[in-house]
Structure formats: structure tokens, C-alpha cells
Amino acid sequence: MSLLLGICGFVANADETPRVLDPQWRLTQIASEPDLVTPTGCCFDDQGRLLVIECHTHFPPDDYLGPKTDRIYRFDDSDGDGVLDRQRLFYEGGEATMNIANLGDGWFAVCTRSELMKLRDSVNDGIADQRVVLLTHETSANYPHNGLGGLTLGPDGWLYVGQGENFGEPYQLIGSDGSKQVGGGEGGNVFRCRTDGSRVERVATGFWNPFGLCFDSANRLWAAGNDPDSMPPNRLMHIVHGGDYGFQFRFGRAGIHPLQSWNGEFPGTLPMTAGTGEAACAVIQHGSHLWVTSWGDNRIERYSLDPRGASWTSKTEVVVQGDENFRPVAMAIAKDGSIYITDWVDRSYPVHGKGRLWRLSPVNDAVLQTQSLPEITAAETNALPLSESTSMAIETRLNALRNDDPFVRQAAITGLVQQDQLSALDQKMLTDPQHRVGRMLAWRWKELCDPASVPAVKRNTMIAAGLKDDSDAVVLTALRWAAERMCKDQLPAITSLLKQDRLSPPVFSAAMAAIAYLETGAASGRGRDPAIEKRLVEFANDVTRSARLRGLALQRLPPDADSPSDQELGNDIDGNTDRVLSREVVRLLVARGTDGSFDELAKIASNESIDEQTRADAIAGLSPKAASYAGLINRLSLPKQPAVLQVETKRIRNTNVRRDNAARPSRENIDGWMQLVGRSQDVDAGRRVFFRRGCSNCHVHSGRGTNTGPDLTHLAGQMTRPRILESILNPSKEVGPLYVPWTVLTSDGHVLTGLKMDRPGAKNQLRLQGADGNIFEVPRDEIEQLQPSEKSIMPVGLEDSMTLDELADLIAFLSEGELDMTAGN
């Protein structure tokens, strides 16, 4: 056990106090139950006293003995020794109270699910006696923490508030002056108002639940997004005005609908800065880092920032790691540089009578000296006037719409809206696709913020033109806008897209999803959408459709789809079958992995009327059952057989031969490797290597494989061959935020590694996916430690599992891809 712990860097807990992994900090307990239970938000007042929300209304059990409303306590130092040792009631009232912020002059903003109010003790007796409602959140939804939640006071004097996905229910957010924002279905938002509750404005959208908000020392706004279990990790996001961060509840809470995105994949959406732990609740700036609480992973994380254009990127560093009974929620920074943390303690959502307050303090003053976040970069400085300048020419913003940086493009879009340049934009001939995308996104944002300001006829005219555009980005933007506004009159135009034989896979997928949504008015909350699958099956079975588009439909069907049957798939291939369709038939049969599907593959491999590449694909698909089909494989390896079949049968029979005898350079010598494997052009052979050698156990390509690692479909044209090769040889050099693996130390000394899965397992089980693509569960009460790994889940040495010829073909496949399947832009 001790040897294992030393190797893996784990240290066993001696008691229930969370472990501090940075020796420059120490953690001490300040308060606990019964004095403080189920705490949520906290903040310091101007005198250095800490106000803490005690929530009693978050799913109270029928026999709950606590108060019927929430409370706010004020902690202070009674004897001047630096310890907050006195707890007194400041306010009692409210339901589902989530956050609190210091407004100055004795006022505190307090956020409940249904309203934003401010409180003050006007007579200095320690009890709040003034209460003013700033915002009212009118909606039928009543879940405690998916309404109003995130809260921070900006350096601009505005009060910023986060709203959760609200179950997609219609809502009105009404200010004290009657100003309001309305919506429903679009997911979570960030709004702002003046500190008197006036001038309600929408700042950004596309969140699950932006529960944590803060401004840093350079006046950037940050959000910790408490995102759904379907799309780990949660997100740390740099929030800019007008930004769309990709999620829409109307398209299903699973977060994997083709019209959604999590990391800027869809046109007009912005990427995250970093992936965070599960159930991220708060974000603050302290020194040179952003700090985030992870309720679900029992820890506190911090992030140093690296510039990425006009925004930033970062990686997770764990500072404090607790056990299952450490559930950090909110953080507040004291004048001495200590961080105070509220702790929900128990994994149970219903209030349970447990709670703690912690103080994380530096071991000496030197820890806090000369530490600050990066100042505004040149890229950020250049982007700022694009959104804010009142005198900038429209041509400057149009030029910015062509920038490769999505944050620069977003600044230009925001400027077009805020500076009222849309009418002038409509008068221009927009020959660049990015200009047309920007124009639609600008009008879409204007409509989201003020639905009455954009006549339906104008919106529909733009969508209709967008659906006819020759740019994928424009068409995708139009499809999403049509679906989210339920423009059923656009159905004929969307359906007609499916007649275009050269339609790209992303547009095909989005069009199918848009049709299903417009026809049914809903999307599935699960990983599979029956309405979409129904249309895919109908399309795949329609022999009047082009073979290529039928292939795209098959490509998107899950292996366990009821239709088409294995025999129907096999019957789809004959001597005249288009190569694109036959390839997808084979891939679906391989993915099914049943006795019936293997038999169909054997028939295809034997059929001399079928093209040689498809037969070779079928042979490769038989690799897992090679022993069962040894006679067929031997027969197809004879010299009289086509060369491509001989090569494939040889590779199957030599599956266990891990490498040839050729000298191989070090993994750092990319140029040397390129001399050996950089020249193959055999994309078909490379595709077979990808699926036969296990790459598809972790990666998806063209709709097939496993999402343990990144989808590799679109590497072609985006990564050079040397860069692709380097990612195979040195997989841990760059690990994307969605694919950070987790290392688990169990109480019996086992160390397990995997990606957190999209859905929880059985009760009290942590569900993970290993490098082999298999899913496993670990009882939570057997977990000693859980922490992210800096190493990729992709194993080192993959190149040793194949011959140089196979590696060369694999590089050719990944760099060239399915060029005939990605046409359209």
C-alpha cells in the first residue's frame, strides 16, 4: 500500500480534514453544525465581517426541524485575534437563497431562485431592517438552484446575476423600473442591472447554470458553469457581452444535440477557458489565479491563465482535496488574504442539518506578495473598441468578422448591435460568408434581448436566405435560428437541403435535428433522440435518395438501432453499390458486433462482385472473430486474390505482431518518424487500421467509435501530418479540457484511471470509462482519493502496436479523412 501511494503521489487521509496540496497554504475549520448548517453563499462586509447564507429551504424533508425560511449569519472577530469566533443572525427570510454580494454603504445584494434583493442594517444593531427587491424572476419552474444564482458586483457599477436553465420554462426577469428580459428554452444566461434594480440587460447566454461569477483585477468577467452530468467537465468561461456559450435547454438536457456545443464547435458559439471539476459552484480571483470550488469532486481548484488570442486558456490545479464529506460551495477573500469556504458537507440535495465553514490561509505573507493575474493583452485591447466604440466605422467591424479568433468576431457582432449599425449592415452586399454569419448572429442576439424589435418577417427572410447559402457556416446558423424560434414555415426549405448530394456531414446532421425538432416541438433529454433516429432510419431505407446521403444517415445511427436489420444492411450492398454507402454499411455492421453482423460481413468479404475496398473493409471488420472465420481469411489471402485483400488478411493474421524490425527514432524525433511513415496515400487502408487496431476504442471518426478521446473526424485540413504523428507519439503533450482523465485510489490500494462518464452510475457509484472504451463503476465510499491526471488516457507506445506500414496508412487516413464525405463549404 505505501509503495503504491508513493508511486502515484497519493497520501492517505488521516482524518476528515481536507488535504491541502500546496504547502504554502493551510486549512482550519471555523464553524460547523449545529451552529451552521447547509451554507451556500458568503461575502465580507467593509468591516471585515463574514456574512454566510444558511439555506433551510433546499428540498426540506417532511420531518425537517429547521427554520421554514433561510437565514444569513454574520461572523466577526470578538477578541481581535484574527479568528471569526462570533456568529450572530443578520437576516431571516427568503427561499432557495443562493448568493450574496457586498454593494458597499452597508448594502448587500442577495440572490434567491426567484428574486434579487438588497438588505441593509440601517441602525447598526446587527440586524437587517431594510429590504428592497431589485429583480423579480417570474416563472412556473421552482427547482431551488436552476433559477437566479450567480452574483457579483462589477467594476462598472452594474450588478451581474446568473440564471440557470430553469427547465426551459418561460420566464420574465423584471427590474425595479419595469425593464425586463424574457425567454424560455435558451438555457442559462447572465444578466445585469443597476444596483437599484433598473435597466435589466442580457449579457450572455448558452449556459447550463452560471452559478459562480466574478470579475478579475483586469475587469474580465468569469463564470463557473455548473453544467449537466451529460457533458463533463463543467466549464470555466471568460464571459463577454453578447457571448453564446453553446447550450440550449430546448434541445435536450443531455447536451449532445447537433444544434448545441460546449467548446465553441458550432458557428457563433464561444469556447471554454478550461474544464473544471463536477458541480462547479464559485469562482474568485486571488493573487495570480482564478479559484473554483468543485462540489461534486470535493475540492478547490485554481487556474493560471495563458493567453489565447483575445481570451485565455488554462489547466486545472487542485489545491484542496477532500473526501465525500467535503462539498465546497462559496468562497470569500478576507482582508488578510485568507479564503473562507462554505461547505455543504453531505452529497444529499435535501437539507440535512450538516455544514461547515473553513479558512484557507497562507502560511506567511510572502505567499501573497507580487501576485496578480495577467493584465489586459494587446489582443483584448484591440477587441474592446469593436464592441464598445460609438464612432467605429462599420467596415472595421466587418473586417473583424473575418478574424480567426471567435472572441474578436464576437466583439464585432456585439458592436454592430449595441451601436445600432444593423440597418446600415443590411444595405451592404456581403460577399464574405463570415459577414453573412455575423449579420445573422447580430440580428439573432437583438431578437433574444428584445423579441419585439425584430419582426418575424425580417427574421424569416434572413433564415430563408441563409438556408440557400453556399457556406456551411451560414446554413448552420440559419438552421439553429429556425429551430430555436420554431419557424415551422422553414420546414420545406430545410427538407430540400436533404436533396443536395454534396451536403456536408455537419449540415446533414443539423438539418435532420432541426426537422425533428420543428416537427415534434421537443428534443430528447437523453443521449439518444428517438425523433431524430426515426428520420435517419427512414432516410437510410429510402432507395430514392442518393447513396452518399443514405450513407450519412447510416453513419449517425447508433449500433443498437432496431432498423435496418443486419440482413437488410447486407442486402444494400451489391456490385453497383456506391462506395460511400457500402463503407457505412460495413462500419455499422462492425459496430454492432453480433453473430448476425459478423455473418453479413463474411458474405460481403466473399462476394467477388463487390468492389475490393469494401471487401477489405469487411475482412478488417472480422478481425475480432478471426479464428471463427479462419477458412475464409485463409482463402482470401491466396496469391490469386486481389492485392488489397492479401494485405488485409496478412495484417489480420499478424495482429499480435507488435512491430517490425526496422530501427525507430525516439518519440521526440518527429522528422525522423516522418521519413518513415509520412508518405502513404492509402486512406482506405488507414481507415481499416483505425478501426482494427483499437483507435476507435477511444476516438470517434465519422460517426463511429467511442468518445473517450477527441472526435478525430475533422483533423483533415486542420492538423498537419507531423502534428498528428506527434499527438500519437506523445499523447500527453496537449490534453483538451473535455478529455482530462481522472485517477482514483481505492481504499484497498487499487489505482484506476478513466474519464468521468456522461451520466451517474448506480446510487453512490462513480462511473468512468477506461482507455479500452469499457465503462466501470467505483463505489464512492471506497474512494480514498480522486484527482485529475496530467497524462492523457491515450497510452504511450501506440506506435509499437503496429507496423510502420500500418502507422503510415493511419497517418494518411487521419490527415486526409473522408474528403468525399465533408464536401460542402
ZIJO-V71054 format. One record per pair of residues at least 6 apart in sequence whose C-alpha atoms are under 7 Angstrom apart, sorted by the first residue. I is the first residue (numbers start at 1). J is the second residue. Records with the same first field share a line. If there is no record, write none. Layout:
I=J, J
This chain:
1=749
5=11
12=784
18=320, 321, 322, 323
19=320, 321, 322
20=26, 27, 319, 320, 321
21=319, 320
22=319
24=362, 363, 367
25=360, 361, 362, 363
26=360, 361, 362, 363
27=358, 359, 360, 361
28=358, 359, 360
29=357, 358, 359
30=357, 358, 359
31=356, 357
32=355, 356, 357
33=353, 354, 355, 356
36=54, 355, 356
37=54, 353, 354, 355, 356
38=54, 55, 344, 351, 353, 354, 355
39=52, 53, 54, 55, 342, 343, 344, 355
40=53, 54, 55, 98, 99, 329, 330, 342
41=52, 53, 98, 99, 100, 330
42=50, 51, 52, 53, 99, 100, 330, 331, 332
43=50, 51, 52, 100, 101, 102, 332
44=50, 51, 102, 332, 334
45=102
48=334, 335
49=74, 75, 76
50=74, 75, 76
51=72, 73, 74, 75
52=72, 73, 74
53=71, 72, 73
54=70, 71, 72
55=70, 71, 96, 97
56=66, 67, 68, 69, 70, 351
57=68, 69, 70, 95, 96
58=96, 144, 350, 351
59=349, 350, 351
60=350, 351
61=350
69=92, 93, 94, 95
70=92, 93, 94, 95, 97
71=91, 92, 93
72=89, 90, 91, 92
73=87, 88, 89, 90, 91
74=87, 88, 89, 90
75=84, 85, 86, 87, 88
76=84, 85, 86, 87
77=83, 84, 85, 86
78=85, 86
89=127
90=126, 127, 128
91=127, 128
95=112
96=112, 113, 144
97=111, 112, 113
98=111, 112, 149
99=110, 111, 149, 150, 151
100=108, 109, 110, 111, 151
101=108, 109, 110, 151, 152, 153
102=108, 109
103=109, 153
106=120, 121
107=118, 119, 120
108=118, 119, 120
109=116, 117, 118, 119
110=116, 117, 118
111=117, 148, 149
112=148, 149
113=144, 145, 147, 148, 149
114=136, 137, 138, 147, 148
115=135, 136, 137
116=133, 134, 135, 136
117=131, 132, 133, 134, 135
118=131, 132, 133
119=128, 130, 131, 132
120=128, 129, 130, 131
121=127, 128, 129, 130
122=129, 130
134=175, 176, 196, 197
135=173, 174, 175, 176, 197
136=173, 174, 175
137=171, 172, 173, 174
138=171, 172, 173
139=169, 170, 171, 172
140=169
141=166, 167, 169
146=163, 164, 165, 166, 209
147=163, 164, 166
148=161, 162, 163, 164
149=161, 162, 163, 211
150=161, 162, 163, 210, 211, 212, 213
151=160, 161, 162, 213
152=159, 160, 161, 213, 214
153=159, 160
154=160, 215
155=219
158=192, 193, 194, 195
159=192, 193, 194, 195
160=190, 191, 192, 193
161=190, 191, 192
162=189, 190, 191, 210, 211
163=188, 189, 190, 209, 210
164=187, 188, 189, 208, 209, 210
165=187, 188, 208, 209, 249
168=184, 185, 186, 187, 249, 250
169=184, 185
170=183, 184
171=182, 183, 184
172=180, 181, 182, 183
173=180, 181, 182
174=180, 181
175=197, 198, 199, 200
176=197, 198
177=198
179=198, 199, 200
180=200
181=200, 201, 449
185=248, 249, 250
186=206, 248, 249, 250
187=206, 207, 208, 247, 248, 249
188=205, 206, 207, 208, 209, 210
189=204, 205, 206, 207
190=202, 203, 204, 205
191=201, 202, 203
192=200, 201, 202, 203
193=199, 200, 201
202=449
203=241, 242
204=240, 241, 242, 243, 244
205=243, 244, 245
206=244, 245, 246, 247, 248
207=225, 245, 246, 247
208=225, 226, 227, 228, 247
209=225, 226, 227
210=223, 224, 225, 226
211=224, 225, 226, 281, 282
212=223, 224, 225, 281, 282, 283
213=222, 223, 224, 282, 283
214=221, 222, 223, 283, 284
215=221, 222
216=285
217=373
218=375, 376
221=238, 239
222=237, 238, 239
223=236, 237, 238, 239, 283
224=235, 236, 237, 280, 281, 282, 283
225=234, 235, 236, 280
226=234, 279, 280, 281
227=234, 279
229=758, 759
230=254, 255, 758, 759
231=255, 758
232=738, 756, 758
233=275, 276, 277, 278, 738
234=275, 276, 277, 278, 279, 280
235=272, 274, 275, 276
236=272, 273, 274, 275, 276
237=272, 273
238=273, 311
241=414
242=414, 445
243=270, 410
244=268, 269, 270
245=262, 264, 269, 270, 271
246=260, 261, 262, 264, 269
247=255, 260, 261, 262
248=260
250=522, 523
251=257, 523
252=523, 524, 525
253=525
254=525, 526, 527
256=527
258=509, 510, 513
259=480, 510
260=266
262=271
263=270, 271, 272
264=270, 271
267=473, 477
268=441
270=406
273=312, 313, 314
274=313, 314, 315, 737
275=737, 738
276=316
277=294, 297
278=294, 295, 296, 297
279=294, 295, 296
280=292, 293, 294, 295
281=293, 294, 295, 329, 330
282=292, 293, 329, 330, 331
283=290, 291, 292, 293
284=290, 291, 292
285=291
287=368, 371, 372, 373
288=304, 371, 372, 373
289=302, 303, 304, 373
290=302, 303, 304
291=301, 302, 303
292=300, 301, 302
293=299, 300, 301, 328, 329
294=300, 328
295=327, 328, 329
296=327
298=321, 322, 323, 324, 326, 327, 328
299=318, 320, 321, 322, 328
300=318, 319, 320, 321
301=316, 317, 318, 319
302=316, 317, 318, 319
303=314, 315, 316, 317
304=314
305=312, 313, 314
306=312, 313, 314
307=313
309=379, 405
310=379, 380, 383, 407, 408
311=407
325=345, 346
326=343, 345
327=343, 344, 345, 346
328=341, 342, 343, 344
329=341, 342, 343, 344
330=341, 342
331=339, 340, 341, 342
332=339, 340, 341
333=339, 340
337=361
338=359, 360, 361, 362
339=359, 360, 361
340=358, 359, 360
341=357, 358, 359
342=356, 357, 358
343=355, 356, 357
344=354, 355, 356
345=354, 355, 356
346=354
383=408, 411
384=411
386=397, 411, 412, 415
387=411, 412, 414, 415
388=415
390=419
394=421
397=412
398=435
400=408, 409, 412
401=409, 412, 434, 435, 438
402=434
403=409
413=438, 442
414=442
416=422, 442
417=442, 446
430=436
433=471, 474
436=474
437=473, 474, 477
447=453, 454
463=478, 482
466=474, 475, 478
467=475, 478, 494
469=475
470=825
471=825
472=507, 824, 825
476=507, 510
479=510, 511, 514
483=514, 517, 518
486=518
488=518
491=515
494=511
498=508
501=546, 548, 549
502=823, 824
503=823, 824
504=821, 822, 823, 824
505=552, 821, 822
512=532
513=532
516=531, 532
517=523
523=529
533=557
536=553, 557
537=563
539=550, 553
540=550, 553, 554
547=578, 580, 581
548=580, 581
550=581
551=580, 581, 584
554=584
555=584, 702, 703
556=703
559=588, 591, 592
560=592
566=589, 596, 597, 600
567=600
569=585
570=600
573=582
574=609, 610
575=609, 610, 611
582=614
583=614
586=601, 617, 618
589=597
590=597, 621
598=622
601=618, 622
602=618
604=615, 618
605=615, 616, 618, 619
612=644
616=644, 645, 648
617=688
619=648, 649
620=648, 652, 688, 692
623=652, 692
633=649
636=645, 646, 649
637=645, 646, 649, 650
638=646
658=800, 801, 802
659=800, 801, 802, 803
660=803
665=672, 673
667=729, 730
670=722, 726
674=722
677=804, 805, 807, 808
678=721, 808
679=808
680=808, 809, 812
681=809, 812
682=809, 812
683=809, 812, 813, 816
685=809
686=806, 809, 810, 812, 813
687=810, 813
689=806, 810
690=696, 810
696=705, 706
697=705, 706, 772, 773
698=705, 706, 707, 708, 709, 771, 772, 773
699=705, 706, 707, 708, 709, 710, 711, 712
700=706, 707, 711, 712
701=711, 712, 713
702=713
706=773
708=755, 769, 773
709=739
713=817
715=814, 815
716=814, 815, 816, 817
720=815
721=811, 815
725=811
728=798
729=796, 797, 799
730=796
731=792, 794, 796
732=791, 792
735=792
739=755
740=755, 788, 789, 792
741=753, 754, 755, 788, 789, 792, 793
742=753, 754, 755, 786, 787, 788, 789
743=751, 752, 753, 754, 786, 787, 788, 789
744=751, 752, 753, 783, 785, 786, 787
745=751, 752, 783, 784, 785, 786
746=782, 783, 784
747=782, 783, 784
753=770
754=768, 769, 770, 771, 793
755=768, 769, 770
756=767, 768, 769
757=767, 768, 769
760=766, 767
761=767, 777
764=779, 780
765=777, 778, 779, 780
766=777, 778, 779, 780
767=776, 777, 778
768=775, 776, 777
769=775, 776
771=793, 794
799=807
